[in-house]
Amino acid sequence: MLNQKGFTLIELVIIIVILGILAAVAIPQYKDLSSEAKEASCRSTLGALKSGITIFYANAAVTTGTASWPSLAELSGTDVMAHGIPKNPYGAVSDSADDIFDGSALTKGDSITSNAGWVYKASTGEIWPATFVNSENRW
């Protein structure tokens, strides 16, 4: 009698079915993780921007005696963020994800028509991710 080693056809089919089931379960969870990672990155970047704006405000109060939020020009330059404005992770390739839109006439969460990455309201120091959908990303 020959001692043959290997898998039968039915065993291979069972393995392929099991791998298919695992892939069907894992792929949607991976997609969900990538969206969560993008949100976490955006929130982290937004936190850094808010921190820089608040430090600018406090520094103005200490050095000049009058607290003031940075202007749009000061925020866009290197007065607030030493290495410039970080990109919004939600920005598309064609967008200017590190540009700032003047949000003086907007409420947090309003949509914009510009391809900016961030919206800044200099009168209150508020900054939020730019969006084309109302009430999206209102953090």
C-alpha positions in Angstrom: 0.0 0.0 0.0 1.3 3.5 -0.9 1.5 6.0 1.9 0.1 9.1 0.2 0.0 12.4 2.0 -2.1 15.5 1.1 -5.6 17.0 1.4 -8.7 15.7 -0.2 -10.9 17.9 -2.3 -13.5 18.2 0.3 -11.0 19.3 2.9 -9.7 22.0 0.6 -13.3 23.2 0.0 -14.0 23.3 3.7 -10.8 25.4 4.3 -11.8 27.9 1.5 -15.3 28.2 2.9 -13.9 28.9 6.4 -11.5 31.6 5.0 -14.4 33.2 3.1 -16.5 33.4 6.3 -13.6 34.9 8.2 -13.0 37.5 5.4 -16.6 38.4 5.3 -16.5 39.1 9.0 -13.1 40.9 9.1 -13.4 43.3 6.2 -16.3 45.4 7.5 -14.6 45.7 10.8 -11.4 46.9 9.1 -13.4 49.5 7.2 -14.9 50.7 10.5 -11.4 50.9 12.1 -10.1 53.1 9.3 -13.0 55.6 9.7 -12.4 55.6 13.5 -8.7 56.2 12.9 -9.4 59.1 10.6 -11.8 60.6 13.2 -9.2 60.2 16.0 -6.6 61.8 13.8 -8.9 64.8 13.1 -9.8 65.2 16.8 -6.1 65.1 17.8 -5.2 67.7 15.2 -8.2 69.8 16.2 -7.0 69.6 19.9 -3.5 70.8 18.9 -5.1 73.7 17.0 -7.3 74.7 19.9 -4.4 74.5 22.3 -2.3 76.7 20.1 -5.1 79.3 19.8 -5.7 79.3 23.5 -2.0 79.7 24.2 -1.9 82.6 21.8 -4.9 84.2 23.6 -3.2 83.8 27.1 0.1 85.0 25.8 -1.6 88.1 24.4 -3.2 88.8 27.8 0.1 88.5 29.6 2.3 90.5 27.2 -0.1 93.2 26.1 -2.6 93.3 28.9 -5.4 92.7 26.5 -6.5 89.2 25.7 -7.3 88.7 22.0 -7.8 85.7 19.7 -5.5 85.4 16.8 -6.6 86.9 13.5 -7.1 84.7 10.5 -3.7 85.9 9.1 -1.9 85.1 12.4 -3.5 81.7 12.5 -2.6 81.0 8.9 1.0 81.9 9.5 3.4 80.6 12.1 2.3 82.9 14.9 0.1 80.2 16.5 1.4 76.9 15.1 5.2 76.9 14.8 5.1 74.5 11.8 2.0 75.9 10.1 -1.5 74.6 10.1 -1.8 70.8 10.0 -3.9 69.1 7.4 -7.4 68.0 8.1 -7.5 64.2 7.6 -11.0 64.4 6.1 -9.8 66.6 3.3 -9.8 65.1 -0.1 -6.6 65.1 -2.3 -8.0 68.0 -4.4 -8.8 70.0 -1.2 -6.5 72.4 0.5 -6.6 70.5 3.7 -4.4 72.9 5.6 -6.2 76.1 4.5 -8.5 78.0 6.9 -11.9 79.4 5.9 -13.1 82.6 7.5 -16.0 81.4 9.6 -17.0 84.8 11.0 -20.5 84.6 9.6 -20.9 80.9 10.4 -22.1 78.8 13.3 -20.0 75.7 14.3 -21.1 72.8 12.1 -22.3 74.9 9.1 -21.3 73.7 5.7 -19.0 75.7 3.5 -18.5 75.9 -0.3 -14.7 76.3 -0.2 -12.1 73.5 -0.3 -10.5 74.5 3.0 -9.5 72.1 5.7 -10.6 74.2 8.7 -13.1 76.9 9.6 -12.0 79.6 12.1 -14.1 82.2 13.8 -11.6 84.9 15.0 -14.2 86.7 17.2 -14.5 83.7 19.5 -11.4 81.6 18.8 -13.6 78.7 17.6 -12.1 76.3 15.1 -13.7 73.2 13.5 -13.1 70.8 10.6 -14.5 72.1 7.3 -17.4 70.1 6.0 -19.8 70.2 3.0 -22.6 68.7 5.2 -24.4 70.7 7.9 -24.0 69.5 11.5 -21.2 67.1 10.5 -18.1 67.0 12.7 -19.3 69.6 15.2 -16.6 68.8 17.8 
